[in-house]
Amino acid sequence: MSDVPNFESLLRRALAPVEPPADLTGRLEETLTSITELAAEELEGWELSAMRDPRNWVRPAAAIVVGGTAGLALVVLRARRRGQPGDGAPGEPGRAARGA
Protein backbone atom coordinates (compact mmCIF):
# COMPACT_ATOMS: atom_id res chain seq x y z
CA MET A 1 0.00 0.00 0.00
CA SER A 2 2.95 2.34 -0.38
CA ASP A 3 1.46 3.53 -3.70
CA VAL A 4 -1.35 5.41 -1.92
CA PRO A 5 -0.63 9.17 -1.98
CA ASN A 6 -0.57 11.05 1.29
CA PHE A 7 -3.52 13.39 0.75
CA GLU A 8 -2.76 15.52 3.78
CA SER A 9 0.72 16.43 2.52
CA LEU A 10 -0.64 17.00 -1.00
CA LEU A 11 -3.28 19.37 0.36
CA ARG A 12 -0.74 21.16 2.56
CA ARG A 13 1.50 21.79 -0.47
CA ALA A 14 -1.41 22.81 -2.69
CA LEU A 15 -2.85 25.26 -0.15
CA ALA A 16 0.45 26.81 0.93
CA PRO A 17 0.28 30.62 1.06
CA VAL A 18 1.74 32.46 -1.92
CA GLU A 19 3.62 35.72 -1.39
CA PRO A 20 2.48 38.55 -3.66
CA PRO A 21 5.06 40.31 -5.84
CA ALA A 22 7.11 42.94 -4.00
CA ASP A 23 5.90 45.77 -6.23
CA LEU A 24 2.20 44.86 -6.04
CA THR A 25 1.35 47.54 -3.47
CA GLY A 26 3.10 50.25 -5.47
CA ARG A 27 1.40 49.24 -8.71
CA LEU A 28 -1.99 49.08 -7.01
CA GLU A 29 -1.48 52.50 -5.44
CA GLU A 30 -0.50 54.00 -8.81
CA THR A 31 -3.56 52.49 -10.50
CA LEU A 32 -5.96 53.69 -7.81
CA THR A 33 -4.43 57.18 -7.89
CA SER A 34 -4.80 57.28 -11.66
CA ILE A 35 -8.45 56.18 -11.50
CA THR A 36 -9.23 58.77 -8.83
CA GLU A 37 -7.59 61.54 -10.88
CA LEU A 38 -9.42 60.50 -14.06
CA ALA A 39 -12.76 60.53 -12.23
CA ALA A 40 -12.02 64.00 -10.82
CA GLU A 41 -11.12 65.27 -14.32
CA GLU A 42 -14.36 63.81 -15.68
CA LEU A 43 -16.38 65.62 -13.01
CA GLU A 44 -14.54 68.91 -13.57
CA GLY A 45 -15.54 68.85 -17.24
CA TRP A 46 -19.27 68.79 -16.56
CA GLU A 47 -21.30 71.96 -16.37
CA LEU A 48 -24.23 72.31 -14.02
CA SER A 49 -26.48 73.51 -16.84
CA ALA A 50 -26.02 70.15 -18.59
CA MET A 51 -27.26 68.35 -15.48
CA ARG A 52 -30.87 69.46 -16.05
CA ASP A 53 -31.38 66.57 -18.46
CA PRO A 54 -31.39 63.22 -16.58
CA ARG A 55 -29.82 61.50 -19.61
CA ASN A 56 -26.62 63.40 -18.81
CA TRP A 57 -26.40 62.02 -15.27
CA VAL A 58 -24.85 58.64 -16.17
CA ARG A 59 -21.24 59.71 -16.73
CA PRO A 60 -20.98 61.99 -13.67
CA ALA A 61 -22.69 59.37 -11.50
CA ALA A 62 -20.27 56.70 -12.74
CA ALA A 63 -17.33 59.04 -12.14
CA ILE A 64 -18.51 59.67 -8.57
CA VAL A 65 -18.94 55.97 -7.82
CA VAL A 66 -15.69 54.83 -9.45
CA GLY A 67 -13.64 57.74 -8.15
CA GLY A 68 -15.05 57.43 -4.64
CA THR A 69 -14.41 53.69 -4.54
CA ALA A 70 -10.85 54.08 -5.85
CA GLY A 71 -10.19 56.90 -3.39
CA LEU A 72 -11.50 54.85 -0.47
CA ALA A 73 -9.42 51.85 -1.52
CA LEU A 74 -6.36 54.11 -1.73
CA VAL A 75 -6.95 55.42 1.80
CA VAL A 76 -7.35 51.87 3.13
CA LEU A 77 -4.21 50.71 1.30
CA ARG A 78 -2.11 53.55 2.70
CA ALA A 79 -3.49 53.10 6.21
CA ARG A 80 -2.69 49.38 6.16
CA ARG A 81 0.83 50.06 4.92
CA ARG A 82 1.43 52.57 7.73
CA GLY A 83 0.12 50.17 10.33
CA GLN A 84 2.25 47.21 9.29
CA PRO A 85 4.84 46.08 11.79
CA GLY A 86 8.41 46.47 10.67
CA ASP A 87 8.08 49.91 9.11
CA GLY A 88 10.74 51.16 11.52
CA ALA A 89 14.38 50.19 11.78
CA PRO A 90 15.31 46.49 11.57
CA GLY A 91 14.64 44.72 14.83
CA GLU A 92 12.38 47.54 15.95
CA PRO A 93 8.57 47.35 16.08
CA GLY A 94 6.62 49.46 13.59
CA ARG A 95 5.13 52.85 14.43
CA ALA A 96 1.73 51.35 15.17
CA ALA A 97 3.24 48.87 17.63
CA ARG A 98 5.19 51.67 19.35
CA GLY A 99 2.03 53.74 19.72
CA ALA A 100 3.28 56.56 17.45
Helices and strands as residue ranges (DSSP letters): H 7-14, H 24-44, G 48-52, G 54-57, H 58-83, H 95-98
